[in-house]
Amino acid sequence: MWRAGFVLVGVVCLAACGGGGGPSGSTTPQPPGPGIPVTIVPSSSPATPTPSPTPAPTASPAPTPGIMAIGWGGNTPETVAVYRVGQSTPLRTFSFTCCGWQLAFDAQGDLIMATSNDVEFYAPNATTPFKTLPQGGFSMALSAQGDVAVGGYNMGSTVAVYPGGVASAVYRIPGQPAFHSLAFDASGELAVPQADGTVKTFPHGSTTANRTIPVNGLAPSGVNFTQLAYDRNGNLALAPYPENAIAFYPPGSTTASYTVPLASGVDSFTFDAANDLIVGNRTSIRVFAAGTSTLIRTVSNVDGYVVAVDPLGNIPFAGYGGTSGTALANGTVVPITGTPNAFGVATYPSGSP
């Protein structure tokens, strides 16, 4: 009989040895008869498989830098140039008639520019706009919902809001923002400086304010120069004229929760992926730890008239009187010359230029 772990080797002739075979034609194995020598050989142990070598870990590819746009000029024609972040040679440039005021990228990578006369949309790699909105202004904001808000004190006492960027859907809310002084939060709430020096916020799609913050942002000229932006926690940050401090207002509140003093003033500010506060002025860029007034980094001797930030912590900046460039996260500054009277800078994290 068969036994586990052994092999029966031999020739067995059941009929010749008188073994009790099965029925005719049966193939059922039978035990050997008497007198038939049988050799029992232990079976060989199965070979132990050789383990596959563990592949050496591969380094993750370095993230591809995004792109940035800088606009400059001051006289006709003005120019916009698009660069890879951290580079000083443009990927493309285009010129336009005066005057540009603010730049932004939408979620699709289209470059959007507010001018004195309209809002212009440029597809990736394009040098002519594929769409315009009829209201222009000194200040513009884009919402996560695709809305575009634009206005400015030379455009009257209202701000135009285009739901989804559609011209025919426009509605207006009160407001008289100056330079770079409109902002949406993640829900679509819009913050707008007012002619009386206050700042009002409007829920998404509404023409009625849900709060009025009693800052006095009026300059001696009577223009509300309050700089503002929402941080990544939904706090509204306000820097009213003379812009020597930034106060943070929690969602829905009209009382500041904390203030960041700024001895050397602010021309623009934004927030990075860690919610650190990035402040630019004509002589430096400063970075403050999220939720505090603790200074954690200073980039000196740069003109941070307008600043932006990418997901990797690089800080593109546009200089009005000095050079523009990028303050890289590793501490290196890459200058871009030949951008006099820069008015705007914007970043897009990936995709085509």
C-alpha positions, 0 to 999 in steps of 0.5 A: 500500500502507499504510505505517506513519505515513501515510494514503492519501487518494484514490478508487481504482477498480481496474476502471476503471484496469486494476489487477490485482484479486483474485478476484470479491468480494475485499475485499483492498486493491490499490495504485492504478493508473498515472495516478491521483493520490495524496496522501500526508499525514503522520499526526498524532502522538498527543496526549500525555495530561495527567497526572492531578493528584497528590492532596494527602496527607490527614492520618491521623485522630487515634487515638480515645482509649480508655476508663477506669474508676475505682472509689471509695467506702469506704462503701456504696454504692460507685461505678464510673464509665467515662470517655473517656480524658482526659475528666472527665465520665463516660459511665456510672456504677453503684453496688454494695454494699461493697466493690470492690478491683480493676478490669480490662477483658477482651479483649472490653471487658467491665469486670471487678471483684473485690469482697470477695464475688465477681468481677463482669462488666459488658458494655459500656454495662451497669450490672448484671453479666451474670456472677459468679464466687463467689470474691472477694478483694483481688487479681485478674489476667486472663490472655491466655488468658481465665483469672481469678485472684482471692484475698486474705489475708482470703480464706484461704491459697489463690488461685482460678483460673478457666480461661476465666472458667468457675466450674465449672472452678476450681482453687486454688493456694497464695497469700496476696496483698494489694492488687493483687498477682497477675499473669499473663505472656503465656504464662499463668504466674501470680505469687503472693505467699506467706504466708512472704514469698516469691513463687512462679510457676505455669505456665499451668494448673498447681498446682505452682510452677516457681520460688520467689523468696526476697524478704521481702515480709512487713509487720510485720502478717505480710501479704505486701505485695509489689507485682508485675507482668510487663513486656513482655519477660516479666521479673517485677518485684517490689517487696517491703515496704517497697516502696522498690525494684523488682527485675526477674527474667528468665523462670525466674530467681530472681536479679534482673538489675537494680533500680530504687531508689525513694526515695519508695516505690511504691503501684502500677506498670505498663508502657507500650507501650515497656516504660517503668516507670510508678510511682505513689504518693500524691504523684506518678507517675514514668516510668523508661526501659525496662530501666534506673533512668533517670527520664525523666518525673515528674508531681508533685502527683497521687495515683497510688495506682493507675495504668494506661496506654493505648496512646497513653501516657496514664496514668489514675490513681486517688487514694485521698486526692486527686483521680483523673484522667489524666496525658496524654502531652502533659504535661497533667493532667486531674483528676476530682474526687468520687472519694474513697477510689478503689480501682481504675483500668483502661483499654481501648484502643477500642470501646464504653464 
